[in-house]
């Protein structure tokens, strides 16, 4: 069958069209967004958890200096108290009060005895030795009385007040308790002298050194947030917790807002390595490890990288990526090595 002239003309037109118009597809390109790689540093950190405590080197224990009865108790564990604030009312125990009364009576008796011996001496009915003996007994009685006063047995009741601004870290008594001399009453920690003992796993503690910067904040959020430094690193793993301990001192205004027993979190900086700083979205990961795409001559090239630091919005990497190169941060999930790309920053 012979082709009609119109059909021959159509066939000739199709043969004259370029290959794409004849039904062949051109290589596709992927739309991406890039950023310019920059050299820099990021802090490498480790997170540790612990609790606020009173500084054991500055704790003060208040004790009974003589036998007492706890009449009232205003202090409670964890309470902040100001210097001079009332903590408890202590009543001298009946037996101690009786000791003072007897000592005062002996002084009166010895004084009368001395006056009597002096009269008798004037009447030549006593000797000077008798007077001297009476004077010695009076001196001893007065010394005994002063000792009772020093013990506090002369006071029927006395208030116990805070010697400085403090946090009550322990209460060893209750109202109505009968206590002997030297009995422990309360333990106080200076309000502006606290510590935080933080614990971390041993592998995370590598490279951690004293004086490393640390940001301390309550575990459950809120204030305060304190920027300070690690005071001391434990030399080994604690057998009690299986963690490495780091101690942070809180002094002055740093201690404000924290209470003994409060759970805290410390973010400790262990170093500031150097590398290429990028948004986190630039780095992908598969079974072969971390990688990213750089754009060179309108093509995406896969580059393996090592992630030095990862923080919420940034990463620090090393590898075959250099400052001022264009790194893909959007659209990289659709790329393969050598893919054609379009777009930019």
C-alpha positions as MATLAB code, in Angstrom:
seq = 'XXXXXXXXXXXXXXXXXXXXXXXXXXXXXXXXXXXXXXXXXXXXXXXXXXXXXXXXXXXXXXXXXXXXXXXXXXXXXXXXXXXXXXXXXXXXXXXXXXXXXXXXXXXXXXXXXXXXXXXXXXXXXXXXXXXXXXXXXXXXXXXXXXXXXXXXXXXXXXXXXXXXXXXXXXXXXXXXXXXXXXXXXXXXXXXXXXXXXXXXXXXXXXXXXXXXXXXXXXXXXXXXXXXXXXXXXXXXXXXXXXXXXXXXXXXXXXXXXXXXXXXXXXXXXXXXXXXXXXXXXXXXXXXXXXXXXXXXXXXXXXXXXXXXXXXXXXXXXXXXXXXXXXXXXXXXXXXXXXXXXXXXX';
ca = [
       0.000    0.000    0.000;
       1.462    3.352   -0.992;
       1.637    6.198    1.546;
      -0.464    9.211    0.723;
       1.343   12.531    0.364;
      -0.001   13.958    3.699;
       1.268   10.941    5.614;
       4.685   11.227    3.986;
       4.843   14.863    4.993;
       4.022   14.055    8.630;
       6.701   11.385    8.780;
       9.239   13.792    7.428;
       8.313   16.396   10.058;
       8.752   13.883   12.926;
      12.149   12.883   11.658;
      13.210   16.510   11.640;
      12.274   17.133   15.326;
      15.016   16.999   18.061;
      15.200   13.810   20.157;
      13.415   15.323   23.205;
      10.450   16.289   21.065;
      10.398   12.790   19.612;
       9.585   11.351   23.081;
      13.003   11.021   24.756;
      13.381   12.579   28.357;
      16.305   14.836   29.345;
      18.169   14.082   32.624;
      16.032   15.346   35.580;
      17.329   17.849   38.144;
      16.537   18.055   41.857;
      15.577   21.333   43.503;
      17.733   21.925   46.579;
      18.645   24.615   49.053;
      22.264   25.056   50.074;
      24.312   26.917   52.657;
      27.919   28.005   52.524;
      30.152   25.857   54.731;
      31.976   27.795   57.451;
      34.904   26.808   59.644;
      34.453   27.173   63.373;
      34.030   25.436   66.695;
      31.154   24.097   68.774;
      31.201   23.073   72.433;
      31.330   19.329   73.067;
      29.186   18.688   76.138;
      28.119   15.935   78.490;
      24.981   15.989   80.613;
      25.168   14.899   84.251;
      22.485   14.668   86.932;
      22.586   15.036   90.682;
      21.267   16.891   93.717;
      21.998   20.044   95.653;
      23.646   19.525   99.045;
      25.011   21.615  101.826;
      28.758   22.074  101.619;
      30.086   19.515  104.163;
      33.057   21.781  104.867;
      30.758   24.609  105.989;
      27.967   22.799  107.802;
      27.265   24.003  111.352;
      25.664   21.778  113.980;
      23.770   23.481  116.796;
      23.863   21.498  120.045;
      22.487   21.885  123.550;
      25.147   23.429  125.786;
      23.341   22.153  128.903;
      20.437   19.791  129.660;
      17.275   21.263  128.129;
      13.692   20.569  127.193;
      12.611   21.634  123.682;
       9.678   23.902  124.509;
       8.823   24.924  120.904;
      10.348   24.181  117.513;
      10.063   26.570  114.555;
      12.714   25.045  112.283;
      12.011   22.410  109.632;
      14.195   20.569  107.170;
      14.847   22.558  103.993;
      13.680   25.860  105.458;
      15.656   29.008  104.620;
      16.273   31.151  107.681;
      17.799   34.594  108.098;
      20.468   35.500  110.611;
      18.835   35.984  114.038;
      15.625   34.178  113.058;
      13.960   32.172  115.839;
      14.541   28.417  115.485;
      13.423   26.947  118.819;
      12.730   27.769  122.463;
      14.799   25.742  124.956;
      13.824   25.416  128.585;
      16.503   24.451  131.098;
      15.902   20.932  132.349;
      14.642   20.754  135.989;
      17.750   18.904  137.179;
      20.090   21.457  135.629;
      18.038   24.297  137.049;
      18.298   22.681  140.493;
      22.100   22.492  140.120;
      22.185   26.233  139.521;
      19.888   26.930  142.481;
      22.112   24.862  144.799;
      25.243   26.626  143.527;
      23.652   30.032  144.181;
      22.662   28.892  147.698;
      26.227   27.747  148.441;
      27.528   31.181  147.504;
      25.116   32.840  149.947;
      26.031   30.371  152.705;
      29.782   30.822  152.085;
      29.406   34.613  152.136;
      27.564   34.509  155.490;
      30.193   32.117  156.838;
      32.977   34.516  155.857;
      31.211   37.449  157.588;
      30.800   35.324  160.732;
      34.481   34.323  160.781;
      35.520   37.964  160.436;
      33.345   38.927  163.450;
      34.771   36.091  165.477;
      38.286   37.189  164.543;
      37.556   40.647  165.903;
      36.329   38.997  169.135;
      39.463   36.835  169.214;
      37.239   33.780  168.903;
      38.601   32.734  165.462;
      41.985   32.714  163.841;
      43.182   34.274  160.669;
      43.389   30.746  159.227;
      39.670   30.335  159.897;
      38.953   33.526  157.951;
      41.240   32.458  155.104;
      39.496   29.077  154.892;
      36.068   30.775  154.755;
      37.356   33.091  152.037;
      38.568   30.083  149.992;
      35.246   28.288  150.341;
      33.439   31.433  149.122;
      35.760   31.678  146.119;
      35.070   28.034  145.254;
      31.313   28.513  145.615;
      31.420   31.553  143.347;
      33.452   29.623  140.756;
      30.873   26.817  140.825;
      28.086   29.351  140.309;
      29.870   30.941  137.346;
      30.278   27.487  135.826;
      26.520   26.921  136.139;
      25.897   30.262  134.447;
      28.327   29.390  131.670;
      26.379   26.207  131.083;
      23.194   28.233  130.821;
      21.571   26.609  133.829;
      20.720   30.054  135.189;
      18.271   30.654  132.320;
      14.775   29.304  132.754;
      14.170   29.475  128.982;
      16.236   30.760  126.071;
      15.581   31.177  122.344;
      17.720   29.392  119.785;
      18.433   31.721  116.852;
      20.130   31.276  113.470;
      23.758   32.457  113.670;
      23.794   33.330  109.931;
      21.642   33.175  106.802;
      21.208   29.456  106.328;
      19.245   26.466  105.118;
      18.144   23.953  107.760;
      19.520   20.661  106.454;
      18.674   18.443  109.418;
      16.366   18.579  112.445;
      17.315   16.047  115.129;
      14.698   16.907  117.774;
      10.991   17.398  118.319;
       9.065   19.676  120.627;
       8.967   18.228  124.143;
      12.231   16.280  123.886;
      14.437   16.151  127.016;
      18.060   16.443  125.964;
      21.378   16.133  127.718;
      24.310   18.486  127.390;
      25.885   18.261  123.926;
      22.820   16.724  122.258;
      22.470   17.604  118.561;
      19.596   19.977  117.766;
      19.842   21.262  114.190;
      22.241   21.261  111.253;
      22.589   24.459  109.238;
      24.250   25.081  105.895;
      25.080   28.646  104.875;
      22.438   29.747  102.378;
      25.115   31.066  100.043;
      27.410   28.022  100.226;
      25.954   24.933   98.509;
      27.302   22.180   96.271;
      25.938   20.057   93.439;
      27.275   16.513   93.155;
      26.671   15.365   89.560;
      27.089   11.848   88.196;
      27.781   10.654   84.644;
      28.681    7.403   82.920;
      32.391    6.662   82.737;
      32.603    6.736   78.924;
      31.053   10.213   78.885;
      33.495   11.506   81.490;
      36.559   11.028   79.261;
      38.305   14.313   78.668;
      36.477   16.003   81.520;
      38.766   18.164   83.626;
      38.405   20.372   86.715;
      37.340   23.932   85.969;
      35.375   22.847   82.882;
      32.437   25.213   82.193;
      29.065   23.917   83.380;
      25.514   25.201   83.108;
      23.449   24.089   86.104;
      19.649   24.141   86.138;
      16.780   22.326   87.922;
      15.825   18.998   86.340;
      12.187   20.052   86.123;
      12.879   23.386   84.436;
      12.489   26.921   85.652;
      14.977   29.135   87.402;
      17.724   29.431   88.409;
      20.151   28.760   85.564;
      23.760   29.166   86.740;
      26.902   29.355   84.594;
      29.895   28.218   86.638;
      32.753   25.675   86.565;
      33.415   22.157   87.807;
      35.355   22.204   91.064;
      36.482   18.579   91.318;
      36.308   15.366   89.268;
      36.252   12.000   91.005;
      39.264    9.882   90.044;
      37.237    6.700   89.534;
      33.784    5.192   89.371;
      31.726    5.390   92.548;
      30.951    1.878   93.864;
      27.642    3.200   95.175;
      26.307    4.624   91.896;
      28.627    3.180   89.181;
      29.038    6.772   87.969;
      31.871    9.287   87.853;
      31.106   12.219   90.149;
      31.760   15.874   89.420;
      31.368   18.455   92.189;
      30.183   22.006   91.510;
      30.456   24.713   94.171;
      27.699   27.317   94.437;
      28.754   30.471   96.212;
      27.028   33.763   96.887;
      24.296   34.632   94.420;
      24.885   31.387   92.512;
      23.251   29.495   95.399;
      20.107   31.620   95.410;
      17.042   29.696   94.297;
      18.507   26.257   94.988;
      17.573   24.105   97.980;
      19.359   21.079   99.470;
      17.891   17.898   98.024;
      16.784   19.563   94.779;
      17.404   17.522   91.594;
      19.581   19.351   89.062;
      21.046   18.822   85.609;
      24.502   20.014   84.606;
      25.635   20.544   81.004;
      29.436   20.325   81.123;
      31.649   21.495   78.261;
      34.451   18.968   77.673;
      36.073   20.736   74.717;
      35.622   22.944   71.640;
      36.828   20.989   68.581;
      37.425   22.724   65.225;
      35.703   21.742   61.993;
      32.956   22.754   59.564;
      29.802   24.177   61.166;
      26.518   23.329   59.454;
      22.779   23.109   60.155;
      21.805   19.656   61.445;
      19.655   19.019   58.372;
      22.796   18.906   56.198;
      23.972   15.578   57.631;
      22.286   12.301   56.750;
      23.085    8.793   57.914;
      22.803    5.304   56.481;
      24.454    1.922   57.028;
      27.764    3.379   55.848;
      27.709    6.219   58.354;
      27.210    9.964   58.255;
      27.379   11.865   54.978;
      26.296   15.041   53.215;
      26.099   16.441   49.691;
      28.206   19.265   48.355;
      27.365   20.977   45.068;
      30.226   21.157   42.571;
      29.475   22.263   39.026;
      25.672   21.823   39.334;
      26.119   18.249   40.546;
      25.642   16.805   44.028;
      28.593   14.840   45.374;
      28.228   12.576   48.381;
      30.899   13.183   51.047;
      31.446   10.977   54.099;
      31.901   13.004   57.287;
      32.631   12.441   60.945;
      30.268   14.256   63.323;
      32.343   15.862   66.069;
      29.536   17.679   67.882;
      25.774   17.601   67.545;
      23.572   20.193   69.256;
      19.863   20.932   68.720;
      20.279   23.056   65.583;
      23.930   22.702   64.505;
      26.583   20.090   63.801;
      30.356   20.245   63.578;
      31.870   17.840   61.047;
      35.221   16.888   59.547;
      35.819   15.206   56.195;
      36.265   16.097   52.524;
      34.177   19.245   52.842;
      35.765   22.659   52.903;
      34.937   26.203   53.892;
      32.953   28.200   51.291;
      31.597   25.075   49.568;
      27.855   24.845   48.949;
      26.328   22.150   51.146;
      22.790   20.874   50.580;
      20.445   21.356   53.562;
      17.061   20.824   51.857;
      16.261   18.280   49.185;
      19.220   16.074   50.139;
      16.961   13.058   50.807;
      16.213   12.912   47.068;
      19.837   13.010   45.944;
      22.365   10.430   44.849;
      26.026   10.877   44.045;
      26.349   12.799   40.780;
      22.716   13.963   40.646;
      22.029   17.198   38.754;
      20.706   19.952   41.030;
      19.226   23.372   40.718;
      18.701   26.058   43.321;
      20.962   27.622   45.925;
      21.036   29.417   49.217;
];
